[in-house]
Amino acid sequence: MREFMSNIFFPGAEGALSDSLTNSRCMALAQSFDWSSTECGVLEDWPECIRGSARLILGSSTPMAMLMGHEGHLLYNDAYAEFAGQRHPAIFGQRAVDAWPEIADFNLDKIARGMAGESMTLRDEELKLDRHGQLESVWMDLHYSPVLDEAGVACAVLCIAHDTTDRVLAEQALGRSEERLSLALNGSALVGTWDWDVDQDLVTADDRFGSLFGLDPLHAGLGVPLTDYFAAIHPDDRDRVQREITEALETRAPYRSEYRVVVGDKTRWVVASGRARPKPDGKGMRFPGVVVDVTEQREAAFALQESELRFRTLADTMPQMVWSTLPDGFHDYYNARWYEFTGVPAGSTDGEGWNGMFHPDDQERARQLWKYSLDTGEPYEIEYRLRHHSEQYRWTLGRALPIRDADGQIVRWFGTCTDIHDTKISAEEREIVAQELSHRIKNIFAVLNGIINLSARSNPEAKKFADALRQRILAMGEAHDLVRPHSENSKRAETQNSLQALLRRLMQPYSLDDAERLEILGEDAEIDDGAATPLALLFHELATNSAKYGALSKENGKVQVTGRLDGDDFHLEWRETGADLPPVEQINEGFGSRLMTLSVEGQMSGSLAREWTGQGLLFTSRLPVRSLRRSVRLSRPDES
């Protein structure tokens, strides 16, 4: 067999040389393959250009293959066989499109172009090949050259294949790593890195680091003396940084320094970190490290300090006591007024210590009310007695509001304590005076009733008239008691009633011969004492005007009051009938009109409209439901 093979491809080789040439596995395949079944014909009849190319391929250690004829039958060497993997030796002598069906179109194109006499080179060409039982990406440098016969006609295509997969994957991995590093650098405050050769005094750094210090990136990459970087350090920081570097070199301890870098008119704060260590060869020292830009953090810290200073200055100059808590209610700040008022040591009322400053009778109520605000986020408002540094308890108004972030979450509570002791004592004194005045006014009504009774005894025929007049005077006294200002102690329970009940009570003085002058229609509304006063003033003014000029001034005149609930608003209509008076275009604005406007718009945040119809006044108003029970907003479930 060796003699046969030697005679075909290397007829002149003898002895050991012949043995080494014919030991190739692919040489044996080439000699034994039945080429006569292909368009290539029997081996002995191959033209010299094909044989010469075969000798070149089979004797080379570079992966090479020859695609013979227009069908591209494969003849390749041992190096190519290793590249082919599990497909070798089955593909030896096959057509390229059958040997590599997954890239059939690719091979057909290269065979056609090569048989047309074209040479081509492909760099890092990616091919999807099945070499080990599944498709895998392979990158290759491919060189295609036509094999020409004596007439210059191509009879085969020579392919030299270099597998560059390892290099391409390594480059891709390096590229991804550099991209991730770049993204990390750009997305963080890390400026860059440096490496200082201490013995040669040569600092090499990346582009970002060099640019920060105002150096050309090319020079920074090649290396410059340390003094070139020191020129950009703020003069006030330069000596300190030099001392810190010297100490790090002497102690081999980690180096960390924060300083300013000034380039042009821009100043940046940076933190440099590193550590001196021996060179890899053990000769000399190197000092590598990184620099982080902390300008934004520094500016934020300065702004926070200034804001904190402004807040404390404002809080300490306020006449109120100011405090703040964490979202869970932990008290962590009190201004100077708190400590001046209470006389307690600074910090002694942090946390839960504040509750012990209240009067024992107020502590549980204050604790429950504060817990309710913390649980619900509702504003906190309470009156309690706070211990003064004189050991006396003084009435104080406590208020707090939550501070929320963009998501609506409470991040802090801010509150105030206002000394209202003198005001509260004055209010109690005014209440005594008001009660005395009210008592005297009621005495006047009682005197009038007494006079009427005496007159009625002397004139029995006037008894019916006297009884009606006496009832009106009694109703006027009750209406007076409703509209006068009340304190917590003097307010009547019945004022926390319905709107219709209030109307009936107020309109009693305007009844005539037991006839019902007021007709109440529609829906009722619950009111409290906070709304009773402005409502009583409003309807008292409407009734008084009607008795003077409108429907109630006529024997057959009547008033219809209709209520209607519409969502968050309550609508009221006062409609007079039976006045039989000429209509007017405009209603004069007197004190009574201003009083009604103040009651509806000012005190109850509503709106009103008035129209004179000839039958009397048509008055309409819109009142927010919440204004009908104003004190409810300051009460809690256990108080309402």
Order of alpha helices (4+ residues) and beta strands (2+ residues): alpha-alpha-alpha-alpha-beta-beta-alpha-alpha-alpha-beta-beta-beta-alpha-beta-beta-alpha-alpha-alpha-alpha-beta-beta-beta-beta-alpha-beta-beta-alpha-alpha-beta-beta-beta-alpha-alpha-alpha-beta-alpha-beta-beta-alpha-beta-beta-alpha
